[in-house]
Amino acid sequence: MKRIAVIGGGAAGFMAAITAKEHEPKANVVILEKGDKTLSKVKISGGGRCNVTNACFNISDLCKNYPRGGGQLKKSFGHFYTKDTIEWFNKRGVELHTEKDNRMFPISNQSQTIIDCLQSEIKKLGIRLSLKSPVSKITIENNDFTLAVNKESLSFDKLIIACGGSPKISGLKWLQELGYVVADPVPSLFTFNMPTESIKELMGVVAPNVSIKTQGSKQKQNGPLLITHWGMSGPAILKISAFEARTLAHLNYQFKVQVNWSDLSEKDCLEKIGEQGNKKISKNPFELPNRLWLFLLKKIDINSESTWNQLGKKNKNRLINVLMNDVYEVSGKTTFKEEFVTCGGVSLSNINMQTMESKLHAGIYFAGEILDIDGVTGGFNFQAAWTTGFLAGKNSAS
């Protein structure tokens, strides 16, 4: 009887264990979880609703949402991607619905629905779940894997490592000792602290569609921006924090961010201004929240009670500049707790992305955040977990 161990009781680990057992019903499959509970990230994701995946059905477009690993995931998504995730849950009685921003949730809007589905599957299939079972050592000998777990030595034919990311490189040292190349973990998906910026007074205001970049970078991201009591958050900020994760860590999170509030070109801005005639400048033609508009006018000393046709060339240029190239100083970050993600982990150069099998050790497979893969907010990290978990499980059973 084939013995398969899955290290880690998260989304990728559960998917791997279920898939392995379904493909090899006679196999003895066990999930070893170091903590006293499983599926913790599933529980808190999406504000407790679980953002299962994203309604992006073009693989090339899907891959663009991964700052690290997108190109390599293309091979994996060819075997299992968004459409397969939706079908997988649907077959098990969990229907998903799509929101305006393409995030997908269970129709119950409860993460417990996903947890119940995964837990009932492992019970139905007879997969053993062992809590408080940290793996302290892996010994590889003659294609056999011996795991040291709570002073016991357990032997397995196949091993799936799905134990999640680590905030520090020291947490991945055991993999380095096995010969794996590991990229240093640094935070991804975080919000920006702006202790010296008065824009914080507008906390709660959302600019619906901005374009944002960090000074000195060509990387731009679009989307809504939320002003908070500590600085800036929202999808545009989270995306730029992910794509620039390593650069911002190197800068020790001291940098400047440039905001194009309207995401319009200079030509389009000038056209809009030209159309306003003798209307008051307080009437904002750029579809910005009124509080933000008045803040920007005050910032550049333009009287909101004057009319557009009184706006001289100098003030027109200042207005265009603040709309298209508004600069704020960032000093520090705040973790976006729901979506706590690190970039870094086991280098994909060590992995066959069609099967998730290690290129160094036949019979070892990797899945989930232990890999140097991370996506932007919106269900992309879970999609990577379902995909890599499915492939690791299927191929470990074959």
Residue pairs with C-beta under 8 A, 6 or more apart in sequence:
1 26
1 27
1 28
2 24
2 26
2 27
2 28
2 157
2 158
2 397
3 27
3 28
3 30
3 155
3 156
3 157
3 158
4 17
4 20
4 24
4 27
4 28
4 29
4 30
4 156
4 157
4 158
4 159
4 160
4 396
4 397
5 30
5 32
5 145
5 147
5 154
5 156
5 158
5 159
5 160
6 13
6 16
6 17
6 20
6 29
6 30
6 31
6 32
6 160
6 162
7 13
7 32
7 135
7 147
7 159
7 160
7 161
7 162
7 163
8 31
8 32
8 33
8 161
8 162
8 163
8 164
8 368
8 370
9 31
9 32
9 33
9 35
9 37
9 38
9 39
9 129
9 131
10 38
10 39
10 40
10 41
10 42
10 162
10 163
10 164
10 368
10 369
10 385
11 39
11 41
11 42
11 118
11 368
11 382
11 385
11 386
11 389
12 162
12 367
12 368
12 369
12 385
12 386
12 388
12 389
12 392
13 31
13 33
13 38
13 160
13 162
13 163
13 367
13 368
13 389
14 31
14 38
14 39
14 118
14 121
14 122
14 389
15 118
15 367
15 385
15 386
15 389
15 390
15 393
16 160
16 162
16 365
16 367
16 389
16 390
16 392
16 393
16 396
17 29
17 30
17 31
17 122
17 127
17 160
17 393
18 118
18 121
18 122
18 125
18 127
18 393
19 389
19 390
19 392
19 393
19 394
19 397
20 27
20 29
20 158
20 160
20 392
20 393
20 394
20 396
20 397
21 27
21 29
21 125
21 126
21 127
21 393
21 397
22 125
22 393
23 393
23 394
23 397
23 398
24 397
24 398
25 125
27 397
28 128
29 125
29 127
29 128
30 127
30 128
30 129
30 130
31 38
31 122
31 127
31 128
31 129
31 130
32 130
32 133
32 134
32 135
32 147
32 149
33 129
33 130
33 131
33 132
33 133
34 132
34 133
34 134
34 135
34 163
35 131
35 132
36 131
36 132
37 131
38 119
38 129
38 131
39 114
39 115
39 118
39 119
41 164
41 340
42 50
42 111
42 114
42 115
42 118
42 382
43 50
43 111
43 112
43 115
44 111
44 337
44 338
45 51
45 111
45 338
45 339
45 382
46 103
46 105
46 111
46 338
46 379
47 338
48 110
48 111
49 105
49 106
49 109
49 110
49 111
50 105
50 106
50 110
50 111
50 113
50 114
50 382
51 103
51 104
51 105
51 378
51 379
51 382
52 85
52 89
52 96
52 104
52 105
52 106
52 114
52 379
52 382
53 82
53 85
53 86
53 96
53 104
53 379
53 382
53 383
53 386
54 62
54 65
54 82
54 102
54 103
54 104
54 378
54 379
54 380
54 383
55 82
55 98
55 102
55 103
55 104
56 62
56 65
56 82
56 102
57 81
57 82
57 83
59 74
59 77
59 78
59 81
60 74
62 73
62 77
62 81
62 82
62 380
62 383
63 70
63 71
63 73
63 74
63 77
64 70
65 375
65 376
65 378
65 380
66 73
66 373
66 374
66 375
66 376
66 380
66 384
67 188
67 242
67 243
67 245
67 343
67 374
67 375
67 376
68 183
68 343
68 372
68 373
68 374
69 348
69 371
69 372
69 373
69 374
69 384
72 348
72 353
72 373
73 353
73 373
73 384
73 387
75 353
75 354
76 353
76 354
76 356
76 387
76 388
76 391
77 387
78 354
79 354
79 387
79 390
79 391
80 386
80 387
80 390
80 391
81 383
81 387
82 383
84 390
85 383
85 386
85 387
86 96
86 104
88 386
88 390
89 95
89 96
89 106
89 114
89 117
90 96
92 117
92 121
93 117
94 106
94 113
94 114
94 117
95 106
95 107
96 104
96 105
96 106
96 107
97 104
97 105
97 106
97 107
98 104
99 105
101 235
101 378
102 378
102 379
103 378
103 379
104 379
106 113
106 114
122 129
130 149
132 150
133 149
133 150
134 149
134 150
135 147
135 148
135 149
135 163
136 148
136 149
137 147
137 148
137 174
138 145
138 146
138 147
138 148
138 159
138 174
138 178
139 145
139 146
139 147
139 148
140 146
140 178
140 361
140 364
143 157
143 362
143 363
144 155
144 156
144 157
145 155
145 156
145 157
145 158
145 159
145 363
145 364
146 153
146 154
146 155
146 156
147 153
147 154
147 155
147 156
147 159
157 363
158 363
158 364
158 365
158 396
158 397
159 363
159 364
159 365
159 396
160 364
160 365
160 366
160 367
160 392
160 393
160 396
161 175
161 364
161 365
161 366
161 367
161 370
162 366
162 367
162 368
162 370
162 388
162 389
162 392
163 370
164 368
164 369
164 370
165 185
165 341
165 342
165 344
165 345
165 369
165 370
166 172
166 185
166 342
166 345
167 185
167 187
167 342
168 185
169 182
169 184
169 185
169 344
171 185
172 182
172 185
172 344
172 345
172 346
172 370
175 182
175 346
175 370
176 182
178 360
178 361
179 360
180 346
180 347
180 350
180 358
180 360
181 346
181 347
181 349
181 350
182 344
182 345
182 346
182 347
182 372
183 343
183 344
183 345
183 347
183 372
184 344
185 342
185 343
185 344
185 345
186 245
186 246
186 249
186 342
186 343
186 344
187 245
187 249
187 333
187 335
187 341
187 342
187 343
188 241
188 242
188 245
188 341
188 342
188 343
188 374
189 238
189 241
189 242
189 336
189 339
189 340
189 341
189 374
189 376
189 377
190 238
190 241
190 333
190 334
190 335
190 336
191 228
191 230
191 231
191 232
191 233
191 237
191 238
191 241
191 333
191 334
191 335
191 336
192 231
192 232
192 233
192 237
192 241
192 257
192 328
192 330
192 333
192 334
193 230
193 231
193 253
193 330
193 331
193 332
193 333
193 334
194 200
194 230
194 231
194 232
194 328
194 329
194 330
194 331
195 230
195 231
195 331
195 332
196 329
196 331
197 231
197 328
197 329
199 227
199 232
199 295
199 328
200 227
200 228
200 229
200 230
200 231
201 295
202 227
202 291
202 292
202 295
203 227
203 228
203 229
204 226
204 227
204 228
205 226
205 227
205 289
205 291
205 292
206 224
206 225
206 226
206 227
206 234
206 289
207 224
207 225
207 227
207 259
207 261
207 288
207 289
207 292
208 224
208 287
209 222
209 223
209 224
209 262
209 263
210 222
210 223
210 224
210 225
210 236
210 259
210 260
210 261
210 262
210 263
211 220
211 221
211 222
211 236
211 259
211 260
211 263
212 220
212 221
212 222
212 225
212 236
212 237
212 240
212 257
212 258
212 259
212 260
213 219
213 220
213 221
213 240
213 257
213 258
214 240
214 244
214 247
214 248
214 255
214 256
214 257
214 258
215 255
215 256
215 257
215 258
215 327
217 244
217 247
219 240
219 243
219 244
220 240
221 236
221 239
221 240
221 243
222 236
222 263
223 234
223 235
223 236
223 239
224 234
224 235
224 236
225 232
225 233
225 234
225 235
225 236
225 237
225 259
226 232
226 233
226 234
226 237
227 292
230 334
231 328
231 330
231 334
232 257
232 328
233 334
233 336
235 376
235 377
235 378
238 336
238 339
238 376
238 377
239 376
239 377
240 257
241 248
241 333
242 341
242 343
242 374
242 375
242 376
242 377
243 376
245 343
245 374
246 343
248 255
248 333
253 330
253 331
253 332
253 333
254 330
254 331
254 332
255 330
256 327
256 328
256 329
256 330
257 327
257 328
257 330
258 325
258 326
258 327
259 325
259 326
259 327
259 328
260 323
260 324
260 325
260 326
261 286
261 288
261 292
261 296
261 322
261 323
261 324
261 326
262 269
262 286
262 287
262 288
262 323
262 324
264 272
264 286
264 323
264 324
266 320
266 324
269 286
269 320
269 323
269 324
270 316
270 320
272 285
272 286
273 285
273 308
273 311
273 316
273 319
273 320
275 285
276 283
276 285
276 308
276 309
277 307
277 308
277 309
278 307
278 308
278 309
279 307
279 308
280 304
280 305
280 306
280 307
280 308
281 297
281 302
281 303
281 304
281 305
281 306
281 307
281 308
281 311
282 293
282 294
282 297
282 304
282 305
284 290
284 293
286 293
286 323
288 296
294 304
296 322
296 323
296 326
297 303
297 304
297 319
298 304
299 322
300 315
300 318
300 319
300 321
300 322
302 311
302 315
302 318
302 319
311 319
336 377
339 377
339 381
341 369
341 374
341 375
341 381
342 369
342 374
343 372
343 374
344 372
345 369
345 370
345 371
345 372
345 373
346 366
346 370
346 371
346 372
347 372
348 371
348 372
348 373
349 359
350 358
350 359
350 360
351 357
351 358
351 359
351 366
351 371
352 358
352 359
354 391
355 365
355 391
355 392
355 395
356 365
356 366
356 367
356 388
356 391
356 392
356 395
357 363
357 364
357 365
357 392
357 395
358 364
358 365
358 366
363 396
365 391
365 392
365 395
365 396
366 388
366 392
367 385
367 388
367 389
367 391
367 392
367 393
368 384
368 385
368 388
368 389
369 381
369 385
371 384
371 388
373 384
373 388
374 381
374 384
375 381
375 383
375 384
